[in-house]
Amino acid sequence: MATSVGTESPRTGLTRRSRNRNILFRIRQGQITGLGLSRGTQVPEALLQERDKRARWHGIPILLQKLYESSHPNSDLSQTHGVVKELSSLLSMEAMTFVTEDRKTAQESTFPNTHTFDLFGGVDLLVEILMRPTLTSQKNNSKMTDDLVKDCLSVLYNCCICTEGVTKSLASRNDFVLFLFTLMTNKKTFLQTATLIEDILGVKKEMIQLEDIPNLPTLVQSFDQQQLANFCRILSVTISEPDVGNDDKHTLLAKNAQQKKNASPSRAEVNQVTLLNIPGFIERLCKLATRKVSEATGTSNFLQELEDWYTWLDNALVLDALMQMATEEAEHSSTESSDESSLASSPLRHRLPQSMKIVHEIMYKVEVLYVLCVLLMGRQRNQVHKMLAEFRLIPGLNNLFDKLIWRKQTSNHVLHGQNQNCDCSPEISFKIQFLRLLQSFSDHHENKYLLLNSQELNELSAISLKANIPEVEALVNTDRSLVCDGKKGLLTRLLAVMKREPADSSFRFWQARAVESFLRGATSYADQVFLLKRGLLEHILFCIIDSGCKSRDVLQSYFDLLGELMKFNIDAFRRFNKYVNTEEKFQIFLNQINSSLVDSNMLVRCIVLSLDRFENQTEDVKVVEVLSECCLLSYMSRVENRLSFLFRLVNIINVQTLTQENVSCLNTSLVVLMLARRKGKLPFYLNALREKEYAEKYPGCLLNNFHNLLRFWQRHYLNKDKDSTCLENSSCISFSYWKETVSVLLSSDRTSLCAIASYIDEAFMDLDRDFLEF
């Protein structure tokens, strides 16, 4: 006989109602009907209440049950919002603790509320609530309010930063990620959406395709300048090639293999093209990068600025910078005013908003400059260059240089790599991104002369005229309406701060890289003299010899810059000899070079090339004089010294360890041998390598290694137009002669005195193995 509702079952002693609350009954029914428990909130309420106090769930599972019941389609969402607010208050304190602890590794025990929220399906439920309007038609009284959307997004973000795995789970849902972009059209929910998207894209395994975002051009064009700057934080993830984080993957061998496997453009490259096709996008970025702080206030009220500011507080460094700037303003005011009452009437908290605006604007510019820098280094470089010149990015940055970019010296800091996600202060990040942009802008491009003003361009012309040499074509073709304004161009301003930089400052690395990029490419005598007249060579030598600099990165950047500054320039070698005027100084200089040839080999190449040219100009009295007096040229003219460099250059690299950083060692060794071949001395150098092997008791090792390196060189360079052009421009040796020399060295004819194979005894021959076997 069936048991009536509310009556007792003779077998179990439970009423039908209490049976519905029994977890075992629910599981058994699910097995029978196929409708088992699908979410944590379906666990019987009685069990949740019983367990809540012991487990310290703080009522979160019960609240999630209420949230589920109140959020059905066409239900009154005001009740839903009330529950979300209640949940938000339970989770927000944990998120705040996490941020103030500088984002330590998330532990479930440390943040129990967010863990409980996720455990009982809260994350999936909020995603369902947010996306429901895209799946069903809504009645007017059940439309989601902006405040409800904001609170849902905030709760999701809190879960992402406090509970491990939530961000990756959301990132795996491509439909949700693309849906989030549609929420950015609403200014009231923009910041919360942007913050959540940034976190999600940071862990997403497969890079998102920007062209998949619905109505992307319309979306971007709807952004105001502040929103566009925030959006750049998101874009930086979508247009940068992922960092593999494994040194083996960075070898040229691995990169070449990867390029063969993936012949089509990467997702990052496709995304760059997508951005460039958005009308007005680059122009707006240029305006953002060059606007003054006074122009950035707009009509937004201070409370809105505070809300915007809060999204940037990833760690305490930002706040530290803010307070430091406010304090400096206070000190500056006290030195300028003797009226103590005026200072007292302007307390620190009243000055804070202006400091906040400065740091805020700096942080915006960091993101914008990063995006522009990535685009400048991409496949569409020439298109980007043309737009940046047209929209006067460089003159705009020049006008900001003294007042914002380098308004004061920044305290010493650790040298960071090229990852945009570094944890340095806003001002340090800003300076680094600015210098990286200058480096990318100038490197092997005729637009580099936009870094000068009209008077400085005239000075370059005068230098060429005085030396009786033609002006370089790029200088003649420079559009004077697009160059820097004012008394100094951007390059000259950079030189000035470079010379004032403290001895142990890591900014020296970035500054030297930026200036070196101006000189790279086909050697320009006028460019070199322009910088020599401003004391650059003496500054570099001071840093290498007298400053006590120990940083290998900084020293490498100065060696490279010195090489570009001195190459083929007899005046530079005369200045060098004047500064390095004692044997002690010269030995310190040589010790710095010899301590790491990977860092200094570009300078060695410059000296070897310059010596070769000067030796062919013996009809010039000035050249003959410097050749006889300069200690550096005399040192390199001795064949035993050139051979010593050659031995070490060949010995410190092999095919398996070649990277973009050390492949220059291979090219420098080739330069030494090409110049020897021109003079008919190639057999002498190869025989010297053989004798060195036997003297060191490892016959065949050096020459086998060199042979394999040259085989790789052929594979690598004969398929890369850009690299071959760089080699030709930097050495003034035609690329055909490079190729010819390598072919001669790799000849299998053992009777040829110019073939490496002729100098390896048959017993030690190992020339035909595949690279991947090593």
C-alpha positions in Angstrom: 0.0 0.0 0.0 1.4 3.4 -1.0 2.4 5.7 1.8 0.6 9.0 1.8 2.5 12.3 1.9 3.6 13.1 5.4 3.0 9.5 6.7 5.6 7.3 8.0 7.2 4.6 5.9 7.0 1.2 7.7 10.4 0.2 6.5 12.5 3.3 7.2 10.6 5.3 9.7 11.0 8.4 7.5 8.3 10.5 6.1 8.2 11.2 2.3 9.2 14.8 2.9 12.2 13.9 5.1 13.1 11.2 2.5 13.5 14.0 -0.1 16.1 15.5 2.2 18.1 12.3 2.5 21.3 12.4 0.4 21.3 8.6 -0.1 17.7 8.8 -1.4 18.7 11.6 -3.8 21.6 9.5 -5.1 19.5 6.3 -5.5 16.7 8.3 -7.3 19.3 9.8 -9.6 20.6 6.3 -10.5 17.0 5.1 -11.3 15.8 8.2 -13.2 19.1 9.3 -14.8 18.6 12.7 -13.2 21.3 12.7 -10.6 22.8 15.6 -8.7 24.3 18.0 -11.2 25.3 20.9 -8.9 26.4 21.4 -5.3 23.3 23.3 -4.5 21.1 20.2 -5.0 22.5 18.7 -1.8 19.6 18.6 0.7 19.3 21.8 2.7 19.2 20.0 6.0 22.5 18.3 5.3 24.1 21.6 4.3 22.8 23.3 7.5 24.0 20.4 9.6 27.4 20.5 8.0 27.8 24.3 7.7 28.9 25.0 11.3 31.4 22.2 11.5 32.9 23.0 8.1 32.7 26.8 8.6 31.0 27.3 5.2 29.5 30.6 6.5 26.1 29.7 4.9 27.6 30.0 1.4 26.0 26.7 0.1 22.5 27.8 1.4 23.0 31.2 -0.3 23.9 29.5 -3.6 20.7 27.5 -3.3 18.8 30.8 -2.9 20.7 32.3 -5.8 19.8 29.4 -8.1 16.1 29.4 -7.1 15.9 33.2 -7.6 17.7 33.4 -10.9 15.4 31.3 -13.2 14.5 32.9 -16.5 12.0 35.7 -16.2 12.3 35.7 -12.4 12.6 38.9 -10.4 16.3 39.6 -10.5 16.2 42.1 -7.6 16.2 39.1 -5.3 19.1 37.6 -7.2 21.0 40.8 -6.8 20.4 40.8 -3.1 21.9 37.3 -2.8 24.9 38.2 -5.0 25.6 41.2 -2.7 25.5 38.9 0.3 27.9 36.5 -1.3 30.2 39.3 -2.4 30.6 40.6 1.1 31.8 37.2 2.2 34.3 36.9 -0.6 35.6 40.4 -1.0 37.7 40.5 2.2 39.6 37.4 1.1 40.3 39.0 -2.2 41.6 42.2 -0.5 43.8 40.1 1.8 45.2 38.3 -1.3 46.0 41.6 -3.1 47.7 43.2 0.0 49.8 40.0 0.4 51.2 40.6 -3.1 49.4 37.7 -4.7 50.9 34.8 -2.8 50.1 31.3 -4.1 46.4 30.6 -3.5 45.7 28.1 -0.8 42.3 26.7 -0.2 42.8 26.8 3.6 43.8 30.5 3.4 40.8 31.5 1.4 38.0 29.1 2.5 35.0 31.2 1.4 36.0 31.5 -2.2 37.0 27.8 -2.2 33.5 26.9 -0.8 31.8 29.1 -3.3 33.5 27.3 -6.2 33.1 23.9 -4.6 29.3 24.2 -4.6 29.1 25.5 -8.2 29.0 29.2 -7.5 31.3 30.1 -10.4 29.3 28.1 -13.0 26.1 29.5 -11.7 27.3 33.1 -12.1 28.5 32.4 -15.6 25.1 31.0 -16.4 23.3 34.1 -14.9 25.6 36.5 -16.8 25.1 34.7 -20.2 21.4 33.9 -19.8 20.3 37.1 -21.7 22.1 35.8 -24.8 20.2 32.5 -24.6 16.6 33.5 -23.7 14.4 36.5 -24.2 13.9 38.5 -21.0 10.9 40.4 -19.7 11.4 44.0 -18.8 11.1 43.3 -15.1 13.8 40.6 -15.2 16.5 42.4 -17.2 19.9 42.4 -15.6 20.9 45.8 -14.1 24.4 47.2 -14.5 25.0 46.9 -10.8 24.1 43.1 -10.8 26.5 42.5 -13.7 29.2 44.5 -11.9 28.8 42.5 -8.7 28.7 39.1 -10.6 32.0 40.1 -12.4 33.6 41.2 -9.1 32.7 37.9 -7.4 34.2 36.0 -10.3 37.3 38.0 -10.3 37.7 37.5 -6.5 37.4 33.7 -7.1 40.0 33.9 -9.9 42.6 35.5 -7.7 41.9 33.5 -4.5 41.1 29.9 -5.7 43.4 27.9 -7.8 42.0 26.6 -11.1 39.0 29.0 -11.4 40.8 31.2 -14.0 41.9 28.2 -16.1 38.3 26.8 -15.9 36.9 30.1 -17.2 39.6 30.4 -19.8 38.6 27.0 -21.3 35.1 28.4 -22.1 35.7 30.3 -25.3 32.0 31.3 -25.5 32.2 33.0 -22.1 35.5 34.8 -23.0 34.0 36.2 -26.2 30.8 37.1 -24.3 32.8 39.2 -21.8 34.0 41.4 -24.6 30.4 42.3 -25.4 30.1 43.6 -21.8 32.8 46.2 -22.5 30.4 48.2 -24.6 28.8 49.3 -21.3 30.9 52.0 -19.6 29.4 51.1 -16.2 30.7 47.5 -16.4 33.8 48.2 -18.4 36.4 48.2 -15.7 35.2 45.0 -14.0 35.0 43.2 -17.3 38.4 44.4 -18.5 40.0 43.2 -15.2 38.4 39.8 -15.4 39.3 39.4 -19.1 43.0 40.3 -18.4 43.2 37.6 -15.7 41.6 35.0 -17.9 43.7 35.7 -21.0 46.8 35.5 -18.9 46.3 31.7 -18.4 44.5 30.8 -21.6 46.4 28.0 -23.3 45.3 28.9 -26.8 45.5 32.6 -27.7 42.2 34.2 -28.6 41.6 35.4 -32.1 40.7 39.1 -32.0 38.7 38.8 -35.2 36.3 36.4 -33.4 35.2 39.2 -31.1 31.8 40.4 -32.2 32.0 43.9 -33.8 35.5 44.6 -32.6 36.1 47.8 -34.7 32.8 49.3 -33.4 33.7 48.2 -29.8 37.2 49.8 -29.9 35.8 53.0 -31.5 33.3 53.3 -28.7 36.0 53.4 -26.0 37.0 56.7 -24.5 40.7 57.3 -24.0 40.8 55.8 -20.5 39.0 52.7 -21.7 41.3 52.4 -24.6 44.3 52.5 -22.3 42.8 49.8 -20.2 42.0 47.8 -23.3 45.7 47.9 -24.2 46.5 45.8 -21.1 44.3 43.1 -22.7 45.7 43.6 -26.2 49.3 43.1 -24.9 48.5 39.4 -24.2 46.9 38.9 -27.6 49.6 40.3 -29.8 52.7 39.0 -28.1 54.3 35.7 -28.9 53.9 33.4 -25.9 57.1 33.1 -23.8 58.0 29.4 -23.8 60.1 29.8 -20.7 62.5 27.1 -21.8 66.1 27.9 -22.9 66.2 25.0 -25.2 63.2 26.4 -27.1 65.1 29.6 -27.7 68.0 28.0 -29.6 68.2 28.9 -33.3 68.0 25.2 -34.2 64.7 24.9 -32.3 63.3 28.1 -33.7 64.1 27.2 -37.3 62.5 23.8 -36.8 59.4 25.5 -35.3 59.2 27.9 -38.3 59.3 25.1 -40.7 56.5 23.3 -38.8 54.4 26.5 -38.6 54.8 28.2 -41.9 51.6 30.2 -41.6 51.4 33.4 -39.5 51.0 32.9 -35.7 47.8 34.0 -33.9 49.7 36.9 -32.4 50.7 38.1 -36.0 47.1 37.7 -37.2 45.9 39.7 -34.2 48.4 42.5 -35.0 46.9 42.7 -38.5 43.4 42.8 -37.1 44.3 45.8 -34.9 46.0 47.7 -37.7 42.8 47.3 -39.8 40.7 49.1 -37.2 40.2 52.7 -38.4 41.9 55.3 -36.3 43.3 52.8 -33.8 47.0 53.8 -34.2 46.2 57.5 -34.2 44.3 57.2 -30.9 47.2 55.3 -29.4 49.6 58.0 -30.5 47.4 60.7 -28.9 47.2 58.6 -25.6 51.0 58.2 -25.6 51.7 61.9 -26.1 49.0 63.6 -24.2 49.9 65.7 -21.1 48.7 65.0 -17.6 46.7 68.2 -17.7 44.8 67.0 -20.8 43.9 63.6 -19.2 41.5 64.9 -16.5 38.5 65.2 -18.9 35.1 65.4 -17.3 35.3 62.3 -15.0 34.7 63.0 -11.4 37.2 62.0 -8.7 35.1 59.0 -7.5 35.2 57.5 -11.0 39.0 58.1 -11.0 39.3 56.2 -7.7 37.3 53.3 -9.1 39.5 53.3 -12.2 42.6 53.5 -10.1 41.6 50.6 -7.9 41.8 48.2 -10.9 45.5 49.0 -11.2 46.4 48.2 -7.6 48.1 44.8 -8.3 50.6 45.3 -5.5 51.9 47.7 -3.0 54.5 49.2 -5.3 51.9 51.4 -7.0 50.8 52.8 -3.8 54.4 53.3 -2.6 55.1 55.3 -5.8 52.0 57.3 -5.3 52.9 58.3 -1.7 56.5 59.0 -2.6 55.4 61.4 -5.3 53.1 63.2 -3.0 55.8 63.5 -0.4 58.2 64.9 -3.0 55.6 67.4 -4.0 55.3 68.4 -0.3 59.1 68.8 0.0 59.2 70.8 -3.2 56.5 73.1 -2.0 58.3 73.6 1.3 61.5 74.7 -0.4 59.8 77.1 -2.6 57.6 78.8 0.0 58.6 80.4 3.2 55.0 80.8 4.4 54.5 77.8 6.7 50.8 78.6 7.0 50.3 78.1 3.3 51.8 74.7 3.5 49.7 73.8 6.5 46.6 74.8 4.7 47.5 72.3 1.9 47.8 68.9 3.7 49.1 65.9 1.9 45.7 64.4 1.2 44.8 67.5 -0.8 47.8 67.1 -3.0 47.3 63.3 -3.5 44.8 63.6 -6.4 47.4 65.3 -8.6 50.0 62.7 -7.7 47.5 60.0 -8.5 46.8 61.5 -11.9 50.5 61.5 -12.7 51.0 57.9 -11.7 47.7 56.9 -13.4 48.7 58.6 -16.6 52.1 57.0 -16.5 50.5 53.6 -16.1 48.3 54.2 -19.1 51.3 55.1 -21.2 53.2 52.0 -20.2 50.4 49.8 -21.7 50.1 52.0 -24.9 53.9 52.1 -25.5 54.1 48.4 -25.1 51.4 47.7 -27.7 53.1 50.2 -30.1 56.5 48.5 -29.5 55.2 45.1 -30.3 53.5 46.3 -33.5 56.8 48.0 -34.5 58.6 44.7 -34.2 56.0 42.7 -36.1 55.7 41.8 -39.8 53.7 45.0 -40.5 56.6 47.2 -39.3 56.8 49.5 -42.3 53.0 50.2 -42.2 53.2 50.9 -38.4 56.3 53.2 -39.0 54.5 55.2 -41.6 51.5 55.8 -39.2 53.6 56.6 -36.2 55.5 59.2 -38.2 52.3 60.7 -39.7 50.7 61.0 -36.2 53.8 62.7 -34.8 54.5 60.2 -32.0 58.2 61.1 -31.7 57.7 64.9 -31.5 54.9 64.3 -28.9 57.2 62.1 -26.7 59.9 64.7 -27.1 57.6 67.3 -25.6 56.9 65.1 -22.6 60.5 64.0 -22.0 61.5 66.5 -19.3 58.2 67.0 -17.6 57.0 63.4 -17.4 59.2 60.7 -18.9 62.5 61.7 -17.3 61.3 64.3 -14.8 63.6 62.9 -12.2 66.1 60.2 -11.6 64.6 56.9 -10.5 66.1 55.0 -7.6 68.3 52.0 -8.6 66.5 48.8 -9.6 67.1 45.3 -10.9 67.5 44.9 -14.6 64.4 43.3 -16.1 63.9 41.4 -19.3 61.5 42.3 -22.1 58.4 40.8 -20.5 55.7 43.4 -20.0 54.6 41.7 -16.8 57.4 42.9 -14.7 56.8 44.0 -11.1 58.8 47.3 -11.1 57.2 50.6 -10.1 55.1 52.5 -12.7 57.8 55.1 -13.4 60.5 52.5 -13.9 58.2 50.5 -16.3 57.4 53.7 -18.1 61.0 54.6 -18.7 61.9 51.0 -19.9 58.9 50.9 -22.3 59.9 54.3 -23.6 63.5 53.2 -24.3 62.3 50.0 -25.9 60.1 51.9 -28.2 62.9 54.2 -29.3 65.1 51.2 -29.9 62.4 49.5 -32.1 61.7 52.8 -33.9 65.3 53.6 -34.8 66.6 50.1 -35.6 67.5 49.8 -39.3 64.9 52.3 -40.4 65.2 55.6 -42.2 62.6 57.2 -39.9 65.3 57.3 -37.2 66.1 60.9 -38.1 62.7 62.0 -36.8 64.4 61.7 -33.3 66.2 65.0 -34.2 65.0 68.5 -34.7 65.6 70.7 -37.7 68.8 72.3 -36.4 70.3 68.9 -35.6 69.4 67.7 -39.1 71.2 70.7 -40.5 74.2 69.8 -38.3 74.3 66.4 -39.9 74.3 67.9 -43.3 77.1 70.3 -42.4 79.2 67.3 -41.1 78.8 65.5 -44.4 79.7 68.7 -46.3 82.8 69.3 -44.3 84.0 65.7 -44.8 83.2 66.0 -48.5 80.9 63.0 -48.4 77.3 62.8 -49.7 74.5 63.0 -47.3 72.8 59.7 -46.6 69.6 59.2 -48.6 67.4 58.7 -45.5 68.5 62.1 -44.2 67.7 63.9 -47.4 64.3 62.2 -47.6 63.3 63.0 -44.0 60.0 65.0 -43.8 61.0 68.1 -41.7 57.4 68.7 -40.7 57.4 65.4 -38.7 60.7 65.9 -36.8 61.0 67.0 -33.1 60.2 70.6 -32.0 62.1 72.7 -29.5 65.8 73.3 -28.8 66.7 69.6 -28.5 65.6 66.5 -30.3 64.7 63.3 -28.5 68.1 61.6 -29.1 70.0 64.6 -27.7 67.8 64.6 -24.6 68.4 60.9 -24.1 72.1 61.4 -24.4 72.0 64.1 -21.7 70.2 61.9 -19.1 72.3 58.9 -20.1 75.5 60.8 -19.1 73.9 61.7 -15.7 72.7 58.2 -14.9 74.3 56.7 -11.7 77.1 54.2 -12.3 75.1 51.2 -11.1 71.8 52.1 -12.7 70.4 49.4 -15.0 68.8 52.1 -17.1 72.2 52.3 -18.8 71.4 49.0 -20.6 68.2 50.3 -22.1 69.7 53.8 -22.9 72.7 52.3 -24.7 70.4 49.9 -26.7 68.2 52.9 -27.8 71.2 55.0 -28.9 72.9 52.0 -30.6 69.8 51.3 -32.6 70.2 54.9 -34.1 73.6 53.9 -35.4 72.8 50.4 -36.6 72.6 49.6 -40.3 74.8 51.0 -43.0 77.5 53.0 -41.2 77.0 56.8 -41.3 80.1 58.9 -40.6 77.9 62.0 -40.0 75.8 60.1 -37.4 78.9 59.0 -35.6 80.5 62.4 -35.5 77.2 63.9 -34.3 77.4 61.7 -31.2 81.2 62.0 -30.8 80.8 65.8 -30.6 78.5 65.2 -27.6 81.0 63.2 -25.6 79.4 59.8 -26.1 82.7 57.9 -26.6 84.3 59.3 -23.5 81.2 58.5 -21.5 81.2 54.9 -22.7 84.9 54.4 -21.9 84.4 55.8 -18.5 81.6 53.3 -17.8 83.7 50.4 -19.1 87.0 51.3 -17.5 86.5 53.7 -14.6 83.0 53.3 -13.2 83.5 49.8 -11.7 80.4 48.5 -13.6 80.0 44.7 -13.0 76.7 44.1 -14.9 77.3 41.9 -17.9 74.1 43.2 -19.6 75.1 46.8 -19.2 78.7 46.1 -20.3 77.4 44.2 -23.4 75.2 47.1 -24.4 78.1 49.5 -24.1 80.5 47.2 -26.1 77.9 47.0 -28.9 77.3 50.8 -28.8 81.1 51.5 -28.8 81.5 49.2 -31.8 78.8 51.0 -33.8 80.3 54.4 -32.8 83.9 53.6 -33.8 83.4 51.4 -36.8 85.5 52.8 -39.8 85.8 56.2 -38.0 89.4 57.3 -37.7 88.4 60.2 -35.4 86.8 57.8 -33.0 90.0 55.8 -32.7 92.0 58.9 -32.1 89.6 59.9 -29.3 89.8 56.4 -27.9 93.6 56.7 -27.7 93.4 60.1 -26.1 91.1 58.7 -23.3 92.9 55.4 -22.9 96.3 57.1 -22.3 98.0 54.7 -19.9 98.9 51.0 -20.1 96.8 50.4 -16.9 93.6 51.8 -18.5 94.3 49.7 -21.7 94.7 46.5 -19.7 91.5 47.1 -17.8 89.7 47.7 -21.1 91.2 44.4 -22.6 90.3 42.5 -19.4 86.7 43.7 -19.8 86.6 42.5 -23.4 88.2 39.1 -22.6 86.1 38.4 -19.6 83.1 37.6 -21.9 83.6 37.4 -25.6 79.9 36.7 -26.1 79.3 40.2 -24.8 82.2 42.0 -26.5 82.5 40.2 -29.8 80.7 42.9 -31.8 83.3 45.4 -30.6 86.0 42.9 -31.6 84.4 42.7 -35.1 84.3 46.5 -35.4 88.1 46.8 -34.6 89.0 44.0 -37.0 86.9 45.6 -39.8 88.2 49.1 -39.1 91.8 48.0 -39.1 91.4 46.2 -42.4 89.9 49.4 -44.0 92.6 51.7 -42.5 95.4 49.5 -43.7 94.1 50.1 -47.2 94.1 53.9 -46.7 97.8 54.5 -46.2 97.8 57.5 -48.6 95.8 59.4 -45.9 98.3 61.0 -43.5 95.8 61.2 -40.6 95.0 57.5 -40.9 98.7 56.6 -41.0 99.3 58.7 -37.9 96.4 57.1 -35.9 97.5 53.6 -37.1 100.9 54.1 -35.6 99.7 55.7 -32.4 96.5 53.9 -31.4 97.1 51.2 -28.9 93.9 49.4 -29.8 94.7 49.2 -33.5 98.3 48.1 -32.8 97.0 45.3 -30.5 94.6 44.0 -33.1 97.2 44.3 -35.9 99.3 41.5 -34.3 98.2 38.2 -35.9 98.6 36.2 -32.7 96.0 38.4 -31.1 93.5 37.9 -33.9 94.1 34.2 -33.8 93.5 34.1 -30.1 90.1 35.8 -30.5 89.3 33.4 -33.4 90.1 30.3 -31.3 87.9 31.4 -28.5 85.0 32.6 -30.7 84.8 29.2 -32.4 85.2 27.3 -29.1 82.5 28.9 -27.0 79.6 28.0 -29.3 78.2 24.9 -31.0 75.1 24.2 -33.1 73.1 23.1 -30.1 73.7 26.2 -28.0 73.4 28.9 -30.8 70.9 31.6 -29.9 70.1 35.0 -31.2 72.4 36.3 -28.5 75.5 34.4 -29.3 75.2 33.7 -33.1 77.2 36.9 -33.5 80.3 35.0 -32.3 80.0 32.8 -35.4 79.7 35.8 -37.6 82.6 37.6 -36.0 84.8 34.5 -36.6 83.7 34.5 -40.2 84.6 38.2 -40.6 88.2 37.4 -39.4 88.4 34.6 -42.0 86.9 36.5 -44.8 89.4 39.3 -44.3 92.2 36.7 -44.2 90.9 35.2 -47.4 91.0 38.6 -49.2 94.7 38.7 -48.4 95.3 35.1 -49.3 96.0 34.1 -45.7 93.0 31.8 -45.1 95.2 28.6 -45.2 97.5 30.1 -42.6 94.5 30.7 -40.2 93.0 27.2 -40.8 96.4 25.6 -40.1 96.7 27.7 -36.9 93.4 26.3 -35.8 94.7 22.7 -36.5 97.9 23.4 -34.5 95.8 24.8 -31.7 93.8 21.5 -31.6 96.9 19.4 -31.3 98.6 21.7 -28.8 95.4 21.3 -26.6 95.4 17.6 -27.3 91.9 17.4 -28.8 92.5 17.0 -32.6 89.6 17.5 -34.8 87.3 18.9 -32.1 87.6 22.6 -33.0 87.5 22.2 -36.7 84.6 19.7 -36.7 82.7 22.1 -34.5 83.4 25.0 -36.8 82.4 22.9 -39.9 79.0 22.1 -38.3 78.5 25.7 -37.3 79.0 26.8 -40.9 76.6 24.1 -42.2 74.0 25.5 -39.8 74.9 29.1 -41.0 74.0 28.1 -44.5 70.6 26.7 -43.5 69.9 29.7 -41.3 71.0 32.7 -43.3 70.3 31.6 -46.9 66.6 31.7 -46.1 66.4 35.0 -44.3 66.5 38.2 -46.3 66.6 40.5 -43.2 69.4 38.8 -41.5 71.6 38.7 -44.6 71.0 42.5 -45.2 72.0 43.2 -41.6 75.2 41.2 -42.1 76.0 43.1 -45.3 75.2 46.6 -43.8 77.1 46.1 -40.6 80.3 44.7 -42.2 80.4 46.5 -45.6 81.1 43.1 -47.1 78.7 41.9 -49.8 76.6 39.0 -48.8 77.7 37.1 -51.9 81.2 37.1 -50.4 79.9 35.8 -47.1 78.2 32.9 -48.9 81.2 32.3 -51.2 83.6 32.1 -48.2 81.4 29.7 -46.3 81.1 27.5 -49.4 84.9 27.5 -49.8 85.3 26.5 -46.2 82.8 23.7 -46.4 84.2 22.3 -49.7 84.6 18.5 -49.6 87.7 18.7 -51.7 90.5 17.7 -49.4 93.1 19.0 -51.8 91.8 22.6 -51.3 94.0 24.6 -48.9 90.9 26.7 -48.1 88.6 23.8 -47.1 88.3 22.9 -43.4 88.2 19.2 -44.4 91.8 19.4 -45.5 93.0 20.2 -42.0 91.2 17.3 -40.2 92.9 14.0 -40.1 90.7 11.2 -41.4 90.7 9.4 -38.1 89.0 12.5 -36.4 86.7 13.4 -39.3 83.1 13.8 -38.2 81.5 16.2 -40.7 78.4 14.4 -41.9 76.3 13.9 -38.8 72.9 15.4 -38.7 72.6 18.4 -36.3 69.8 16.7 -34.3 72.2 13.8 -33.4 74.5 15.9 -31.3 
